[in-house]
Amino acid sequence: LFQEWLSETVGRHGWQRMKLDPMLYFHAETGAIMSVWADDMLIALRRSDMQKIQQTIDEEIDVKWGPEITKHEWSRYLGKEWRLCGDDQLVVRMPTSYWSELLTEWDLADCRAVSTPGEVGSDKPEDEMVQLDVQRHHQYRRAVGKVLYASHVRPDITFVVKELARHVSQPTVTQWLQLRRLLRYIKGTSED
């Protein structure tokens, strides 16, 4: 297994695997933390220690090092964009292209934005029983999956996404309209 090999390999260079999360490693000498997702790594450490850490890892693993996360530019990692805000905070967002592609799939690229992600009492009793056809059901599931993936960097949409996700097995016209509203909200806020 790759993860076991990685743990053993970086362990020889002072990285200790965390017991609560086996995908996190701690380097006691430098205080660095390494997060591993499949074969992608993100290392948080002092800039002065970066070259030393890179050299020790490069001794055993062929790594393609990505750009440093800075205050000036967005850096891509795991499909998201990361940037420093101040000296000790990270800001994470979904790339603008992520949202524009989803809006295009739903023919909402040129829609009028709304100011809230959902409406209270927007259910219409006659729409509550009308199930989506197979094609729309697939489109609904795909879009809910995409907004669910992005919801942890967009706390403003989390509640609505959770409610939409409850209905992925049998969405109705009501949920379809609620999803369209959420996408219209995202249209107006995706640059934030």
C-alpha positions, -999 to +999 in steps of 0.1 A: +000+000+000+012+035-009+002+050+024+021+025+044+052+029+022+049+067+025+046+065+063+077+043+065+097+065+041+090+099+056+093+083+091+130+078+084+134+115+081+116+125+113+080+126+102+056+111+127+022+099+116-007+112+137-028+086+154-061+104+151-057+112+114-033+088+096-030+112+067-014+139+089+023+139+097+043+160+122+080+169+120+092+176+155+125+192+146+109+219+124+073+219+137+061+212+102+028+195+095+022+175+063-013+166+050-015+138+024-045+131+002-039+101-021-006+112-037-009+150-030+009+167-002+005+200+015+032+210+040+029+239+065+062+251+079+084+281+084+098+294+051+134+290+065+129+252+068+114+246+034+146+239+015+158+214+041+124+196+042+123+194+004+158+180+002+151+152+027+118+142+010+135+144-025+161+119-013+135+091-013+105+103-032+103+119-067+081+149-059+068+176-083+067+206-060+039+230-066+039+267-060+043+281-025+011+295-010+016+333-007-004+364+000-001+375-036-015+347-057-039+318-055-023+284-055-042+252-065-044+222-043-070+194-045-092+214-069-093+244-046-074+277-045-055+287-014-039+320-004-024+335+027-043+362+045-021+379+070+008+359+085-011+330+100-043+325+081-053+306+050-082+315+027-096+287+006-121+291-023-134+272-053-119+284-086-142+307-105-141+283-134-157+256-111-188+277-106-190+290-142-189+255-156-217+244-132-238+275-141-233+268-178-244+232-174-276+246-159-281+274-185-276+299-157-244+316-168-263+348-177-290+346-150-301+373-126-285+366-092-305+364-060-294+376-025-301+345-005-293+308-011-328+296-002-363+307+006-384+299+037-417+284+028-410+280-009-426+246-012-456+243-034-478+213-025-485+204-061-447+203-070-438+183-039-451+151-055-438+154-090-407+134-094-379+144-118-374+123-150-342+102-153-322+129-171-331+157-147-326+133-118-290+127-130-284+164-135-297+171-100-275+145-084-244+158-103-250+194-093-258+186-056-225+166-055-206+196-069-221+221-044-216+195-016-179+192-025-176+230-023-198+237+007-170+234+033-154+265+018-188+282+015-205+281+049-232+304+035-246+276+014-241+247+038-277+245+051-293+246+017-269+221+003-276+197+032-314+200+025-309+194-012-287+164-005-314+148+016-335+144-016-309+130-041-326+096-042-360+110-052-358+147-060-390+165-069-397+197-089-396+216-056-360+205-050-351+213-086-363+248-082-345+251-049-313+240-065-317+265-093-322+293-067-290+282-049-271+283-082-285+318-089-272+328-054-238+313-062-238+333-095-239+365-075-214+355-048-188+333-066-163+362-069-163+367-031 
